[in-house]
Structure formats: structure tokens, C-alpha cells
Amino acid sequence: MSARIPIAADDPVQRRLLETLVHQFGYQAETVETGEAVLARPQSPGAPAIGLANLDLVMPDLDGMTGRARLWEAGKTLPIIFETS
């Protein structure tokens, strides 16, 4: 089974472009519009493990740096790729 990569970006075009790239490299993508959705995802019962996360630095609800801090506080020390315009 390939690793799953959540992609959080408020811009739908960026989400689709990143999703396409992730698939081309053989990984499964999970696209979400908000940083909060990425934070809620690892706690979902039965959720598959994620290999890394892609976070937009500027999102309306939760910026990427705060999202990273909250993931790490929860013990999820996975690699994170940050994106911005």
C-alpha cells in the first residue's frame, strides 16, 4: 500500500495540481480545504497512517506553521512540506 499524503490548501487549483503530482509519484492524496481538517484526520478511527503532510502557509482558519506546531504537540512528528503563493 502506498503512503497517504494530506494536502491542505484553500485554493482549489493548487489542491488539484498537488494531488495530480502526488498521484504521478505513486502516492495517495487526501485533499482538504482547511488546516483544521488535517489536524482532525489523524485522530479519525481507522484512518490510515500518513507519510507526510503538505500545508499551505496562509489559510483562513489555521495557518501552516500553527498546524505544524499542533501536529507536533499531538506527537505527530511527520515531515511537512509548506507551500505559499
Order of alpha helices (4+ residues) and beta strands (2+ residues): beta-alpha-beta-alpha-beta-alpha-beta
